[in-house]
Amino acid sequence: MVAFAAVSSSSTTYTYGSVTYVYYNPWYKKVLYDGEEGYILTTAPVGHEMEALPDGAETIEVDGATYYYADWSFWQAATGGGYVVVAPPVGAEVSSIPEEAIRDEEGDVVVYQFDELYFTQDTNDAGQTIYRVEPQPPDEEIEEIPTGSPSFVADGETYYYVNYNFYVQYEENGKTGYVNGEPEVGAQVATLPDEVTTVEEDGVTYYQFDSVFFEEVEDDDGQTFYEVVGSPDGSDEEVEG
């Protein structure tokens, strides 16, 4: 059963898409559950702008970019002044999450979900408890690939990168869709995606795209291509019991 929140009539109402939000220290959104309408605690809508950050904002650096964590949402400085709500940066470490976050065990990993935010709990170098933003768990299947999604071809199969996960196309009974999946080690790639980063390990150069690593090789004719390899640090190897 969803516990609806009591929202003051003096709160400010906003509409983004088809969703109604109210700002009443912090944010709530209107939902329909079992035929009843009500408000539940939520994150601020992405794209919302304010002149000043909410009280208690926490400053966070992720990959050289500055974010502010407040009202269970992530903000950045807006181009024209003020601050804008942005998508949660994966890898960000924050000091707290809402009590309403749902705890879910996925194997040996405990994930806390609040709205579209996903966290794991850890301890930093100072011994303090922190919560790390994780990618949204992959949907086993999606209906379409968003325009502009990165992709690459391995062994003749096109892999699409959507929401930090890889998908391949399938066709069954006249229906086309995309299912979660990554290229296997040994798959050959003629051209790397633009988004790869370079990793040096033991004198060898690897090209990394999220969880997939490539190594440059040559065929017998001296033609260069790339081959999918395991993680250079061996972190993706299975441990035999």
C-alpha positions, 0 to 999 in steps of 0.5 A, a space after each residue: 500500500 502506498 502511503 500518500 503524503 499530506 500536501 499544503 494547499 499553499 505549496 507551489 504546483 508545477 507540471 512537467 510532461 503529464 506529471 504534476 509536482 508540488 514543492 512543499 519542502 521538498 518535492 512531491 508528485 501526484 500519482 494514481 494507485 489502486 484507483 486513488 489519487 495522492 502525492 508521494 515524496 519524489 525527486 525534483 523534476 529534471 530541468 527545473 530551475 531555481 534562483 538559489 539552491 535549497 538549504 543544506 546543499 551538498 557539493 559533489 565533484 564527479 569526473 571534474 564536474 561540480 554538482 549540488 545534492 539537495 532535496 534528494 536531487 542533483 543540481 548544477 549551475 545554470 547557464 543564465 544564472 541560478 541552478 537547474 536539476 540534472 540527471 543523477 551522475 553515476 558514481 556520485 557519493 552522498 552522505 544520506 538518502 531518504 528514509 523512504 528509499 526501498 531496500 532491495 537485495 540483488 545477489 550479494 549487492 544491496 541497492 536502495 531505490 528512491 524514485 529513479 535514483 539507485 544507491 549502494 552503501 559504502 564507507 569512504 577513506 575517512 570511515 564515514 558511511 556514504 551512498 553511491 549513485 549507481 546506474 539504473 538496473 537494466 531492463 531485460 528488454 526495451 522497445 526502441 533505441 533513443 535517437 543518438 544512442 552510442 553503438 558499435 558492431 561486433 562480429 556483425 551484431 550491433 550493440 546499442 548503449 542505453 541508460 548505461 546498459 547494452 542492448 541488441 536487436 531481435 525479431 520474433 513473430 514479426 515483432 522487433 525489440 531490443 534485449 539486454 546483452 554484451 559482446 563476448 570476449 573474442 568478438 571482433 570490431 572494425 571501428 570503435 565507438 567515439 566514446 571509448 577511453 584509453 586505459 594503460 595496464 602493464 604496458 598494454 593499451 586498452 580501449 574501454 567503453 563502460 564495462 567492455 574493453 577492446 585491444 588493438 590487433 592485426 590480422 595476417 595481412 597487417 590490417 588493424 581491428 579491435 578485439 573484445 577482451 576481459 577487464 585488464 585487472 581481471 575483475 570480471 573473471 569468474 571465481 571457481 568454487 
